[in-house]
Amino acid sequence: MASLASGVAPRLTRVHQIEPLAWAPLLAASEAEGWHMLSRLMDEWRSGANRYEQPGESLWAWLDARGFVIAVGGLNVEPAPGRPGTGRMRRFYVHPGWRGHGLARRLVGAVLASAQGHFSRLHVNCESSQSAEFWTRCGFAAVTADAVAMSRPALYTHVRLLPQLQPQMA
């Protein structure tokens, strides 16, 4: 897989369709590291169960010069009942050959920008200490298990409140 050494900068784009061949290297890398979230993303997209189409939802990807997906991340409406205005950051992954270039942080920035005006609170579930450190650097605060009662199999580990945009008076 190419890197920034190739001289061509990757480009960030909002995902509206998934071409399996363009996603194959990223999917293989995530599976090799034991992460199955991208295979779930592909299955959900293929079945139509989740295409990031609800108001405020978005799926973003970094593409290399050849059009291969090298990083991905998205935002869904929080499905837990009783949580209006809450979104869930999910399916964030950067190909190992592209880590350390700031792609993940800029990906989070794009997703946060798209969340403005749609959500007041964002959740993320961190499954590793590295993930928890990353999300903390991105402005998410750790949540203790007893701080928020949730009836989900997996408790959210980090939360970020978004500023409420006020309409400007002319």
Z-matrix of the N, CA and C atoms (Angstrom, degrees):
N
C 1 1.451
C 2 1.528 1 107.98
N 3 1.315 2 116.52 1 133.87
C 4 1.464 3 122.10 2 -179.92
C 5 1.515 4 110.89 3 -66.79
N 6 1.323 5 116.24 4 162.87
C 7 1.457 6 120.52 5 175.74
C 8 1.516 7 108.17 6 -135.16
N 9 1.317 8 116.40 7 -170.21
C 10 1.464 9 119.96 8 179.47
C 11 1.518 10 112.01 9 -62.17
N 12 1.327 11 117.49 10 -18.59
C 13 1.454 12 121.08 11 178.41
C 14 1.532 13 111.24 12 -63.41
N 15 1.334 14 117.77 13 -19.43
C 16 1.465 15 121.03 14 179.81
C 17 1.524 16 111.20 15 -70.14
N 18 1.341 17 117.35 16 -14.06
C 19 1.455 18 120.86 17 177.63
C 20 1.521 19 114.00 18 89.41
N 21 1.314 20 118.43 19 -7.88
C 22 1.452 21 121.39 20 179.36
C 23 1.522 22 108.19 21 -109.81
N 24 1.314 23 115.41 22 119.94
C 25 1.463 24 120.37 23 -178.10
C 26 1.527 25 110.29 24 -71.98
N 27 1.325 26 116.92 25 142.67
C 28 1.471 27 119.54 26 175.21
C 29 1.518 28 109.95 27 -69.21
N 30 1.320 29 115.81 28 161.86
C 31 1.468 30 119.41 29 179.24
C 32 1.520 31 110.01 30 -123.62
N 33 1.338 32 114.21 31 141.99
C 34 1.457 33 122.27 32 179.93
C 35 1.519 34 108.75 33 -93.50
N 36 1.321 35 116.73 34 132.32
C 37 1.458 36 120.73 35 -178.82
C 38 1.517 37 110.62 36 -142.86
N 39 1.301 38 114.98 37 150.50
C 40 1.460 39 120.30 38 173.88
C 41 1.527 40 107.60 39 -80.77
N 42 1.317 41 116.45 40 136.50
C 43 1.461 42 121.75 41 -175.75
C 44 1.527 43 109.97 42 -88.93
N 45 1.347 44 114.98 43 125.75
C 46 1.460 45 121.10 44 175.70
C 47 1.522 46 111.35 45 -118.99
N 48 1.321 47 115.88 46 -16.01
C 49 1.460 48 121.42 47 175.16
C 50 1.524 49 107.88 48 -150.26
N 51 1.315 50 115.59 49 155.96
C 52 1.464 51 120.47 50 -179.96
C 53 1.514 52 109.00 51 -118.05
N 54 1.330 53 115.21 52 120.61
C 55 1.462 54 122.67 53 174.00
C 56 1.527 55 106.66 54 -97.97
N 57 1.328 56 118.77 55 108.22
C 58 1.468 57 121.23 56 -173.36
C 59 1.531 58 114.99 57 -52.29
N 60 1.320 59 118.42 58 -38.33
C 61 1.468 60 119.44 59 -178.94
C 62 1.523 61 112.00 60 -65.69
N 63 1.328 62 117.26 61 -34.29
C 64 1.470 63 120.85 62 179.00
C 65 1.527 64 111.07 63 -70.43
N 66 1.321 65 117.50 64 -25.06
C 67 1.457 66 122.94 65 -178.46
C 68 1.515 67 112.69 66 -93.55
N 69 1.335 68 118.38 67 -13.48
C 70 1.467 69 122.57 68 -172.42
C 71 1.531 70 114.05 69 -54.99
N 72 1.356 71 120.02 70 -47.71
C 73 1.470 72 118.66 71 -179.59
C 74 1.535 73 113.33 72 -62.98
N 75 1.319 74 117.55 73 -38.78
C 76 1.467 75 120.92 74 179.45
C 77 1.529 76 110.07 75 -68.10
N 78 1.318 77 116.60 76 -43.02
C 79 1.458 78 121.08 77 178.04
C 80 1.530 79 110.76 78 -61.03
N 81 1.340 80 116.96 79 -44.89
C 82 1.474 81 120.82 80 179.80
C 83 1.522 82 111.00 81 -63.24
N 84 1.337 83 117.55 82 -40.80
C 85 1.468 84 121.27 83 -179.82
C 86 1.527 85 110.67 84 -64.93
N 87 1.328 86 116.92 85 -42.71
C 88 1.470 87 119.39 86 -179.08
C 89 1.526 88 110.51 87 -66.32
N 90 1.303 89 117.35 88 -41.83
C 91 1.470 90 120.72 89 178.96
C 92 1.531 91 110.38 90 -64.14
N 93 1.340 92 117.04 91 -39.83
C 94 1.467 93 120.84 92 179.65
C 95 1.525 94 111.40 93 -62.77
N 96 1.339 95 116.81 94 -29.09
C 97 1.464 96 120.89 95 178.40
C 98 1.528 97 112.23 96 -89.28
N 99 1.318 98 116.65 97 1.43
C 100 1.465 99 120.43 98 178.70
C 101 1.515 100 114.73 99 86.32
N 102 1.315 101 117.67 100 11.53
C 103 1.468 102 121.87 101 178.68
C 104 1.519 103 108.37 102 -99.61
N 105 1.327 104 116.58 103 125.62
C 106 1.462 105 121.44 104 -175.46
C 107 1.524 106 113.22 105 -109.79
N 108 1.328 107 117.23 106 8.90
C 109 1.451 108 119.68 107 -176.41
C 110 1.522 109 113.06 108 -66.31
N 111 1.333 110 117.28 109 -29.41
C 112 1.465 111 118.25 110 -179.23
C 113 1.520 112 111.38 111 -77.42
N 114 1.302 113 117.26 112 -31.61
C 115 1.458 114 118.21 113 175.52
C 116 1.532 115 109.27 114 -68.52
N 117 1.348 116 117.36 115 -35.06
C 118 1.470 117 120.03 116 174.07
C 119 1.528 118 110.38 117 -65.58
N 120 1.333 119 117.06 118 -41.54
C 121 1.463 120 120.90 119 177.81
C 122 1.526 121 109.66 120 -57.68
N 123 1.337 122 116.73 121 -46.99
C 124 1.466 123 120.98 122 -179.00
C 125 1.533 124 110.77 123 -63.67
N 126 1.321 125 117.03 124 -44.22
C 127 1.467 126 120.63 125 179.58
C 128 1.525 127 111.29 126 -62.29
N 129 1.335 128 116.38 127 -44.66
C 130 1.462 129 120.44 128 -179.88
C 131 1.522 130 111.71 129 -65.90
N 132 1.324 131 116.98 130 -38.03
C 133 1.465 132 121.27 131 178.66
C 134 1.531 133 109.30 132 -65.49
N 135 1.342 134 115.49 133 -48.92
C 136 1.463 135 121.37 134 -178.24
C 137 1.532 136 111.42 135 -59.12
N 138 1.332 137 117.15 136 -41.42
C 139 1.470 138 121.09 137 -178.27
C 140 1.530 139 112.12 138 -79.55
N 141 1.324 140 117.07 139 -16.34
C 142 1.459 141 121.09 140 -176.31
C 143 1.521 142 113.04 141 86.74
N 144 1.340 143 116.98 142 2.77
C 145 1.467 144 120.80 143 -178.95
C 146 1.522 145 111.94 144 -65.90
N 147 1.325 146 117.54 145 -30.80
C 148 1.468 147 120.97 146 179.61
C 149 1.515 148 108.91 147 -151.64
N 150 1.324 149 114.76 148 109.71
C 151 1.465 150 120.39 149 176.65
C 152 1.528 151 110.99 150 -121.60
N 153 1.325 152 116.65 151 16.33
C 154 1.467 153 121.53 152 176.89
C 155 1.529 154 110.80 153 55.19
N 156 1.332 155 115.40 154 47.65
C 157 1.462 156 121.25 155 -174.61
C 158 1.527 157 114.67 156 -111.14
N 159 1.326 158 118.02 157 -6.83
C 160 1.456 159 120.11 158 -179.44
C 161 1.535 160 109.19 159 -72.18
N 162 1.332 161 118.11 160 157.15
C 163 1.468 162 119.43 161 179.43
C 164 1.540 163 111.10 162 -53.29
N 165 1.314 164 115.84 163 127.46
C 166 1.462 165 122.42 164 179.45
C 167 1.507 166 114.00 165 90.30
N 168 1.322 167 118.03 166 -15.71
C 169 1.457 168 119.83 167 -179.36
C 170 1.524 169 110.89 168 -79.27
N 171 1.325 170 115.56 169 151.28
C 172 1.465 171 120.10 170 176.06
C 173 1.519 172 110.11 171 -160.62
N 174 1.315 173 115.39 172 152.44
C 175 1.455 174 123.45 173 174.70
C 176 1.519 175 106.22 174 -127.87
N 177 1.332 176 115.72 175 129.40
C 178 1.465 177 121.99 176 -176.00
C 179 1.523 178 109.99 177 -123.29
N 180 1.327 179 115.61 178 149.60
C 181 1.461 180 120.19 179 178.43
C 182 1.522 181 110.39 180 -143.94
N 183 1.321 182 114.83 181 145.43
C 184 1.457 183 122.11 182 169.26
C 185 1.521 184 106.89 183 -93.33
N 186 1.337 185 116.94 184 133.37
C 187 1.452 186 122.52 185 177.65
C 188 1.524 187 109.39 186 -114.86
N 189 1.342 188 116.10 187 139.64
C 190 1.466 189 118.97 188 175.88
C 191 1.528 190 109.38 189 -82.65
N 192 1.318 191 117.66 190 -177.64
C 193 1.460 192 122.63 191 -175.56
C 194 1.530 193 112.53 192 -61.31
N 195 1.332 194 117.24 193 -26.12
C 196 1.470 195 120.84 194 -179.64
C 197 1.528 196 112.54 195 -92.02
N 198 1.333 197 116.84 196 0.08
C 199 1.458 198 120.45 197 178.34
C 200 1.517 199 114.64 198 90.00
N 201 1.340 200 117.11 199 8.48
C 202 1.459 201 120.35 200 176.63
C 203 1.529 202 109.77 201 -81.34
N 204 1.311 203 115.90 202 140.39
C 205 1.464 204 121.11 203 177.43
C 206 1.525 205 107.74 204 -74.18
N 207 1.346 206 115.84 205 127.23
C 208 1.468 207 120.91 206 -178.08
C 209 1.530 208 112.43 207 -115.48
N 210 1.330 209 116.80 208 -10.67
C 211 1.466 210 121.60 209 177.39
C 212 1.521 211 107.93 210 -162.21
N 213 1.325 212 115.38 211 151.86
C 214 1.457 213 119.97 212 -177.82
C 215 1.528 214 109.75 213 -150.26
N 216 1.311 215 115.65 214 154.76
C 217 1.461 216 121.70 215 174.04
C 218 1.513 217 109.40 216 -170.29
N 219 1.324 218 115.91 217 149.48
C 220 1.447 219 118.24 218 -177.45
C 221 1.513 220 113.68 219 -145.44
N 222 1.316 221 113.93 220 178.80
C 223 1.452 222 123.16 221 -177.78
C 224 1.516 223 108.68 222 -141.66
N 225 1.330 224 115.92 223 126.24
C 226 1.459 225 122.36 224 176.06
C 227 1.512 226 110.14 225 -119.17
N 228 1.325 227 115.25 226 157.51
C 229 1.452 228 120.94 227 168.37
C 230 1.523 229 106.06 228 -63.96
N 231 1.320 230 117.13 229 135.49
C 232 1.463 231 121.83 230 178.76
C 233 1.528 232 108.78 231 -63.89
N 234 1.333 233 116.99 232 121.08
C 235 1.462 234 118.69 233 -177.10
C 236 1.527 235 114.94 234 -78.63
N 237 1.329 236 117.77 235 -14.38
C 238 1.471 237 119.41 236 -178.65
C 239 1.523 238 109.98 237 -63.31
N 240 1.335 239 117.71 238 133.71
C 241 1.469 240 119.69 239 179.78
C 242 1.525 241 111.38 240 -65.01
N 243 1.315 242 114.88 241 149.83
C 244 1.455 243 119.98 242 176.44
C 245 1.515 244 114.56 243 79.25
N 246 1.316 245 117.81 244 16.83
C 247 1.462 246 121.11 245 179.61
C 248 1.532 247 111.41 246 -124.14
N 249 1.323 248 118.53 247 56.84
C 250 1.466 249 119.50 248 178.90
C 251 1.529 250 110.41 249 -63.07
N 252 1.313 251 115.51 250 144.80
C 253 1.454 252 120.45 251 179.00
C 254 1.510 253 114.14 252 78.29
N 255 1.327 254 117.80 253 12.07
C 256 1.458 255 121.46 254 -178.37
C 257 1.519 256 110.43 255 -112.27
N 258 1.326 257 115.47 256 134.49
C 259 1.457 258 121.60 257 176.80
C 260 1.521 259 110.29 258 -116.49
N 261 1.312 260 115.10 259 161.06
C 262 1.464 261 120.75 260 179.26
C 263 1.524 262 109.27 261 -121.63
N 264 1.327 263 115.88 262 119.34
C 265 1.463 264 122.25 263 173.85
C 266 1.527 265 106.34 264 -75.99
N 267 1.338 266 117.37 265 130.80
C 268 1.455 267 117.78 266 -175.99
C 269 1.519 268 112.57 267 -155.70
N 270 1.320 269 112.61 268 162.56
C 271 1.467 270 122.83 269 175.11
C 272 1.530 271 112.97 270 62.21
N 273 1.326 272 116.95 271 35.65
C 274 1.463 273 121.13 272 177.31
C 275 1.527 274 109.58 273 -83.59
N 276 1.321 275 115.38 274 126.59
C 277 1.466 276 120.10 275 178.87
C 278 1.529 277 108.43 276 -158.78
N 279 1.331 278 115.74 277 137.39
C 280 1.470 279 122.59 278 176.05
C 281 1.519 280 108.00 279 -119.75
N 282 1.321 281 116.48 280 132.56
C 283 1.470 282 121.50 281 177.76
C 284 1.534 283 108.86 282 -56.12
N 285 1.337 284 117.62 283 136.23
C 286 1.472 285 120.28 284 -177.92
C 287 1.535 286 113.87 285 -53.67
N 288 1.307 287 117.71 286 -33.19
C 289 1.466 288 121.10 287 179.65
C 290 1.519 289 114.22 288 -71.64
N 291 1.320 290 116.43 289 -10.80
C 292 1.459 291 120.96 290 -178.51
C 293 1.523 292 112.95 291 -115.22
N 294 1.300 293 117.99 292 4.45
C 295 1.472 294 120.08 293 179.99
C 296 1.522 295 110.53 294 -71.47
N 297 1.327 296 115.39 295 152.13
C 298 1.455 297 120.67 296 178.09
C 299 1.514 298 114.40 297 88.86
N 300 1.329 299 117.62 298 6.61
C 301 1.470 300 121.43 299 179.79
C 302 1.527 301 112.63 300 -107.89
N 303 1.334 302 117.43 301 5.65
C 304 1.461 303 120.65 302 178.75
C 305 1.522 304 114.36 303 81.97
N 306 1.326 305 117.82 304 9.61
C 307 1.467 306 119.85 305 -178.27
C 308 1.529 307 111.76 306 -64.86
N 309 1.319 308 117.29 307 -42.20
C 310 1.469 309 120.09 308 -178.11
C 311 1.519 310 110.98 309 -63.09
N 312 1.302 311 116.86 310 -43.95
C 313 1.468 312 120.39 311 -178.73
C 314 1.528 313 110.52 312 -63.87
N 315 1.318 314 117.13 313 -41.94
C 316 1.468 315 120.15 314 178.55
C 317 1.530 316 111.00 315 -70.23
N 318 1.307 317 116.92 316 -31.44
C 319 1.459 318 121.37 317 174.81
C 320 1.526 319 109.93 318 -63.95
N 321 1.318 320 117.00 319 -45.43
C 322 1.465 321 121.25 320 176.59
C 323 1.527 322 109.33 321 -59.78
N 324 1.324 323 117.69 322 -41.83
C 325 1.467 324 120.91 323 178.59
C 326 1.519 325 112.40 324 -58.99
N 327 1.328 326 116.66 325 -42.30
C 328 1.468 327 120.23 326 179.06
C 329 1.526 328 110.68 327 -65.01
N 330 1.321 329 116.25 328 -42.52
C 331 1.463 330 120.03 329 -179.73
C 332 1.531 331 110.24 330 -66.71
N 333 1.336 332 117.17 331 -42.34
C 334 1.471 333 119.88 332 178.41
C 335 1.527 334 110.77 333 -61.81
N 336 1.318 335 117.55 334 -40.93
C 337 1.465 336 120.75 335 178.91
C 338 1.525 337 110.56 336 -62.45
N 339 1.326 338 116.73 337 -40.13
C 340 1.466 339 119.39 338 -179.77
C 341 1.531 340 111.85 339 -71.81
N 342 1.329 341 117.40 340 -20.16
C 343 1.466 342 121.78 341 -179.94
C 344 1.526 343 112.60 342 -79.01
N 345 1.327 344 117.17 343 -22.64
C 346 1.459 345 120.96 344 -176.58
C 347 1.519 346 111.18 345 -57.22
N 348 1.317 347 115.02 346 132.73
C 349 1.456 348 120.59 347 179.33
C 350 1.520 349 113.90 348 85.45
N 351 1.334 350 116.98 349 -10.46
C 352 1.465 351 120.57 350 179.52
C 353 1.527 352 112.43 351 -110.08
N 354 1.328 353 116.31 352 -31.02
C 355 1.456 354 120.78 353 -173.87
C 356 1.524 355 109.89 354 -133.24
N 357 1.324 356 115.97 355 149.44
C 358 1.457 357 120.50 356 174.65
C 359 1.525 358 111.10 357 -108.02
N 360 1.326 359 116.00 358 -12.86
C 361 1.459 360 120.82 359 -176.14
C 362 1.526 361 108.02 360 -148.46
N 363 1.339 362 115.51 361 138.17
C 364 1.465 363 121.09 362 177.19
C 365 1.514 364 110.02 363 -123.52
N 366 1.318 365 115.50 364 139.69
C 367 1.468 366 122.51 365 177.23
C 368 1.524 367 109.48 366 -112.52
N 369 1.322 368 114.93 367 154.82
C 370 1.467 369 121.09 368 170.90
C 371 1.525 370 107.31 369 -147.00
N 372 1.319 371 116.13 370 146.54
C 373 1.458 372 121.24 371 177.10
C 374 1.525 373 107.84 372 -110.70
N 375 1.313 374 116.57 373 115.91
C 376 1.473 375 122.09 374 -179.50
C 377 1.519 376 108.99 375 -96.15
N 378 1.319 377 115.71 376 126.72
C 379 1.457 378 120.12 377 -178.86
C 380 1.527 379 113.06 378 -104.79
N 381 1.329 380 116.60 379 6.10
C 382 1.470 381 119.95 380 176.99
C 383 1.527 382 108.97 381 -149.80
N 384 1.321 383 115.97 382 160.85
C 385 1.463 384 119.41 383 178.93
C 386 1.526 385 110.68 384 -66.51
N 387 1.338 386 118.00 385 -33.52
C 388 1.469 387 120.76 386 177.91
C 389 1.527 388 110.38 387 -64.72
N 390 1.325 389 115.60 388 -40.46
C 391 1.461 390 120.08 389 178.15
C 392 1.530 391 110.02 390 -64.40
N 393 1.318 392 117.17 391 -44.39
C 394 1.466 393 121.09 392 179.51
C 395 1.527 394 111.02 393 -60.47
N 396 1.327 395 117.16 394 -42.32
C 397 1.469 396 120.76 395 178.45
C 398 1.521 397 110.74 396 -63.69
N 399 1.329 398 117.33 397 -41.74
C 400 1.462 399 121.16 398 179.44
C 401 1.530 400 110.64 399 -61.23
N 402 1.343 401 116.84 400 -50.76
C 403 1.459 402 119.49 401 -177.25
C 404 1.523 403 111.93 402 -65.60
N 405 1.315 404 117.40 403 -31.89
C 406 1.469 405 120.30 404 175.08
C 407 1.523 406 109.82 405 -64.26
N 408 1.332 407 117.28 406 -42.68
C 409 1.470 408 120.50 407 177.18
C 410 1.531 409 111.62 408 -63.65
N 411 1.317 410 117.00 409 -24.93
C 412 1.466 411 121.83 410 179.12
C 413 1.528 412 112.84 411 -87.34
N 414 1.336 413 116.96 412 7.82
C 415 1.456 414 120.24 413 175.20
C 416 1.515 415 115.50 414 94.20
N 417 1.314 416 117.70 415 10.06
C 418 1.464 417 121.17 416 176.71
C 419 1.520 418 108.21 417 -91.39
N 420 1.334 419 115.62 418 142.09
C 421 1.461 420 120.78 419 -179.08
C 422 1.523 421 109.61 420 -103.63
N 423 1.317 422 114.89 421 141.29
C 424 1.464 423 120.33 422 177.61
C 425 1.516 424 109.53 423 -65.12
N 426 1.320 425 116.27 424 142.98
C 427 1.458 426 123.24 425 179.00
C 428 1.520 427 107.60 426 -116.83
N 429 1.321 428 116.44 427 131.00
C 430 1.460 429 118.77 428 176.15
C 431 1.519 430 108.83 429 -79.52
N 432 1.320 431 116.43 430 151.32
C 433 1.464 432 121.54 431 -175.65
C 434 1.522 433 112.29 432 -57.92
N 435 1.322 434 117.92 433 -32.99
C 436 1.459 435 119.52 434 -178.42
C 437 1.527 436 113.48 435 -91.02
N 438 1.341 437 117.46 436 -3.23
C 439 1.463 438 120.23 437 -177.38
C 440 1.525 439 112.26 438 -71.62
N 441 1.314 440 116.29 439 -34.94
C 442 1.454 441 120.50 440 -177.62
C 443 1.522 442 107.70 441 -133.23
N 444 1.302 443 116.39 442 121.03
C 445 1.469 444 119.44 443 178.16
C 446 1.526 445 108.68 444 -77.66
N 447 1.327 446 115.10 445 122.14
C 448 1.461 447 120.30 446 -179.58
C 449 1.520 448 108.94 447 -132.00
N 450 1.310 449 116.04 448 138.56
C 451 1.463 450 119.75 449 -179.77
C 452 1.531 451 109.53 450 -101.86
N 453 1.307 452 116.10 451 54.64
C 454 1.467 453 121.91 452 179.12
C 455 1.527 454 108.24 453 -123.29
N 456 1.329 455 116.68 454 153.87
C 457 1.463 456 118.64 455 177.81
C 458 1.528 457 112.18 456 -62.60
N 459 1.326 458 117.65 457 -36.74
C 460 1.464 459 121.09 458 -179.90
C 461 1.527 460 108.51 459 -111.57
N 462 1.306 461 117.29 460 125.73
C 463 1.461 462 120.91 461 177.41
C 464 1.514 463 109.57 462 -81.42
N 465 1.310 464 116.49 463 143.29
C 466 1.456 465 119.88 464 175.25
C 467 1.509 466 108.74 465 -72.35
N 468 1.303 467 115.65 466 140.90
C 469 1.453 468 119.72 467 -175.74
C 470 1.521 469 113.00 468 -101.03
N 471 1.341 470 117.54 469 -23.19
C 472 1.461 471 120.93 470 -177.36
C 473 1.525 472 109.75 471 -139.18
N 474 1.328 473 115.40 472 150.74
C 475 1.453 474 121.55 473 -179.20
C 476 1.528 475 109.00 474 -139.99
N 477 1.320 476 116.00 475 150.82
C 478 1.461 477 121.39 476 174.72
C 479 1.520 478 107.67 477 -139.34
N 480 1.326 479 115.51 478 129.46
C 481 1.453 480 120.79 479 175.42
C 482 1.517 481 108.25 480 -89.63
N 483 1.322 482 116.07 481 138.50
C 484 1.456 483 120.99 482 179.29
C 485 1.519 484 109.74 483 -102.32
N 486 1.325 485 116.51 484 143.35
C 487 1.471 486 118.39 485 177.78
C 488 1.521 487 109.87 486 -65.53
N 489 1.295 488 115.68 487 142.94
C 490 1.454 489 120.57 488 177.03
C 491 1.514 490 108.35 489 -85.95
N 492 1.315 491 115.83 490 119.98
C 493 1.457 492 120.56 491 -179.70
C 494 1.516 493 109.95 492 -77.04
N 495 1.312 494 115.73 493 129.24
C 496 1.452 495 121.16 494 178.94
C 497 1.518 496 108.48 495 -99.35
N 498 1.317 497 117.34 496 138.27
C 499 1.472 498 118.87 497 176.85
C 500 1.522 499 110.05 498 -61.68
N 501 1.297 500 116.27 499 137.31
C 502 1.460 501 120.70 500 -178.94
C 503 1.517 502 109.65 501 -83.99
N 504 1.316 503 115.60 502 137.62
C 505 1.460 504 121.50 503 178.67
C 506 1.518 505 109.00 504 -84.28
N 507 1.302 506 116.07 505 138.60
C 508 1.473 507 120.14 506 -179.71
C 509 1.497 508 111.37 507 -82.05
